[in-house]
Amino acid sequence: MKKILLRLLMAIGAFILILVINYVIFGITASRITEGTPITSSGSDHTALLVIDIQEGTTGDISITDSYKIQSDLLIRNINRIVSEAHEEKWSVIYIRSEVVNPLMNLLNNTLAKGSEGAKLDKRLSISSDLIVTKRRNDSFNRTKLDQILTTYNTDRLVVVGLDAAHCVKSAIIAALNRGYQVAAIPEGIIAEKEADKLRIIEEYQILGVEIIE
């Protein structure tokens, strides 16, 4: 009996170790920001609006982040207005959504699992185009079709909204700057878990050369 119990404890310990190692590797991989190929300015001055990670699993009822849910109504109202204005300005509107395919990560938290309700765009979000990009890392450009879409529309400038200011939004901004895009951010269309963090990060954007649209 003792041997069986010992083997069981060892198996549980090994499984936990595997989960921890997988979590660390996943975090390192997910946070990597791409350099990309520098764009060649088309002279078209075309702008694209990136709407990042407004999903049922982030801002919707099934989100596990209470602060996102609390801020979601105002955030989505603001983003819907921004999308409407972008449509009037003839900007491309591109919706970025996250999904997780790693089975061990989904075992810990399956909120954004591929094919799940949480991986869908938030039903309150105004969808004005069929340009939807699925990503599996923080960087919206990393192994996605975003580069191709922006090239197709001869895009020179990106305006970014969504969440989180400190993570996926920031990663997209840095990746875009790496490629030579002009980048702007609209603070009222961006949230972080804490408002103080958002204000600090917006200042970091400015230091990077991002235009802040009030």
C-alpha positions in Angstrom: 0.0 0.0 0.0 2.8 2.4 0.9 4.6 1.7 -2.4 1.4 2.4 -4.4 0.9 5.6 -2.5 4.5 6.6 -3.0 4.2 5.9 -6.8 1.0 7.9 -6.9 2.7 10.9 -5.2 5.6 10.7 -7.5 3.3 10.6 -10.5 1.4 13.7 -9.2 4.7 15.5 -8.5 6.0 14.7 -12.0 2.8 15.9 -13.6 2.9 19.2 -11.6 6.5 19.7 -12.7 5.6 19.1 -16.3 2.8 21.7 -15.9 5.2 24.3 -14.4 7.8 23.7 -17.1 5.1 24.0 -19.8 3.8 27.2 -18.3 7.2 28.8 -18.2 8.0 27.8 -21.8 4.5 29.0 -22.9 5.0 32.3 -21.3 8.5 32.9 -22.9 7.2 31.9 -26.3 4.0 33.8 -26.1 5.7 37.1 -25.0 8.3 37.1 -27.8 8.0 40.1 -30.1 8.8 39.8 -33.8 11.1 42.1 -35.7 9.4 41.5 -39.1 10.4 42.9 -42.5 10.6 46.7 -42.7 7.7 48.0 -44.7 8.1 50.1 -47.9 5.9 53.2 -47.6 3.3 53.1 -50.3 2.6 56.8 -50.0 -1.1 55.9 -49.7 -1.4 57.1 -46.1 -3.8 54.3 -45.5 -4.7 53.6 -41.8 -5.8 50.4 -40.2 -7.5 50.1 -36.8 -6.5 47.1 -34.8 -9.1 45.9 -32.3 -7.2 43.5 -30.0 -8.6 40.7 -27.8 -12.2 41.9 -27.2 -13.6 38.4 -26.6 -16.1 36.5 -24.6 -13.2 35.0 -22.6 -11.6 38.4 -21.8 -14.4 41.0 -21.5 -17.5 38.7 -21.5 -19.3 37.0 -18.7 -17.1 34.0 -18.8 -13.9 36.0 -18.3 -11.9 35.1 -15.2 -10.5 38.7 -14.9 -13.0 40.7 -12.9 -11.4 44.1 -13.7 -11.8 43.5 -17.4 -15.5 42.6 -17.0 -16.1 45.7 -14.8 -14.6 47.9 -17.4 -16.0 46.1 -20.4 -19.3 48.0 -21.0 -17.6 51.4 -21.3 -14.6 50.0 -23.2 -16.8 48.3 -25.8 -19.0 51.4 -26.2 -15.9 53.5 -26.8 -14.5 51.0 -29.3 -17.7 50.7 -31.2 -17.7 54.5 -31.6 -14.1 54.4 -32.7 -14.9 51.6 -35.2 -17.8 53.7 -36.6 -15.5 56.7 -37.0 -12.8 54.5 -38.6 -15.4 53.3 -41.1 -16.3 56.9 -42.0 -12.6 57.7 -42.5 -12.3 54.6 -44.7 -9.8 52.9 -42.5 -9.4 49.2 -42.6 -10.8 47.6 -39.3 -9.0 44.5 -38.3 -10.2 42.4 -35.3 -7.5 40.4 -33.5 -8.5 37.5 -31.3 -6.5 35.0 -29.2 -6.9 31.3 -28.9 -5.0 28.7 -27.0 -4.3 25.3 -28.5 -1.8 24.1 -25.9 -3.6 21.2 -24.1 -1.8 21.6 -20.8 -2.4 25.4 -20.7 -6.1 24.7 -21.4 -6.1 22.3 -18.6 -5.1 25.1 -16.3 -7.4 27.7 -17.9 -9.6 26.9 -21.0 -11.2 30.3 -21.2 -9.6 31.0 -24.6 -9.3 27.4 -25.9 -9.6 27.0 -29.6 -13.3 26.4 -30.6 -14.6 27.6 -27.2 -17.2 30.3 -26.5 -14.4 32.4 -24.9 -12.3 32.5 -28.1 -15.2 34.2 -30.0 -15.3 38.0 -30.3 -17.4 39.7 -27.6 -21.0 39.8 -28.9 -21.3 43.4 -27.9 -18.6 44.4 -30.3 -19.5 46.1 -33.5 -18.1 44.1 -36.4 -17.7 46.2 -39.5 -15.4 44.0 -41.6 -14.5 40.4 -42.2 -10.8 41.1 -41.4 -10.3 38.8 -38.4 -6.9 37.6 -37.4 -6.4 34.7 -35.0 -3.2 34.7 -32.9 -1.7 32.3 -30.4 0.9 34.6 -29.0 0.8 38.2 -27.5 2.3 39.7 -30.7 -0.5 40.1 -33.2 2.0 39.7 -36.1 3.6 36.5 -34.8 2.7 33.7 -37.2 -0.6 35.3 -38.3 -1.9 36.8 -41.5 -1.7 40.4 -40.2 1.4 41.3 -42.2 -0.2 40.1 -45.4 -3.5 42.0 -44.8 -1.7 45.3 -44.1 0.4 44.9 -47.2 -2.7 44.1 -49.3 -4.3 47.4 -48.2 -1.0 49.4 -48.6 -1.1 50.4 -44.9 1.3 52.9 -43.5 -0.3 53.7 -40.2 -1.9 51.7 -37.4 -4.2 52.8 -34.7 -4.5 50.4 -31.8 -7.3 49.7 -29.2 -8.1 46.7 -27.0 -6.5 45.0 -24.1 -4.3 44.6 -22.2 -2.3 47.8 -22.3 0.7 46.1 -20.7 0.6 42.9 -22.8 -1.0 42.2 -26.2 -1.6 45.9 -27.0 2.0 46.8 -26.2 3.4 43.8 -28.0 1.4 44.7 -31.2 2.7 48.3 -30.9 6.3 47.3 -30.6 6.1 44.8 -33.4 4.5 47.4 -35.6 7.2 50.0 -34.8 9.8 47.3 -35.6 8.3 47.1 -39.1 8.3 50.9 -39.6 4.6 51.6 -39.2 3.4 54.9 -37.9 1.5 53.9 -34.7 -1.2 55.6 -32.7 -3.1 54.5 -29.7 -6.5 55.7 -28.3 -6.4 55.5 -24.5 -10.2 55.5 -24.1 -10.3 52.3 -26.2 -7.6 50.5 -24.1 -7.7 49.0 -20.7 -5.4 47.3 -18.2 -6.2 45.5 -15.0 -5.4 48.7 -13.0 -6.0 52.2 -14.3 -2.7 53.4 -12.7 -0.9 50.8 -14.8 -2.6 51.9 -17.9 -1.6 55.5 -17.4 2.0 54.5 -16.8 2.1 52.3 -19.9 0.5 55.0 -22.1 3.4 57.2 -21.1 5.8 54.4 -22.2 4.0 54.3 -25.6 4.8 58.0 -26.0 8.4 57.5 -25.2 8.5 54.8 -28.0 7.2 57.4 -30.4 3.5 56.4 -30.5 0.9 59.1 -31.2 -1.7 59.3 -28.5 -5.1 60.3 -29.8 -7.3 61.8 -27.0 
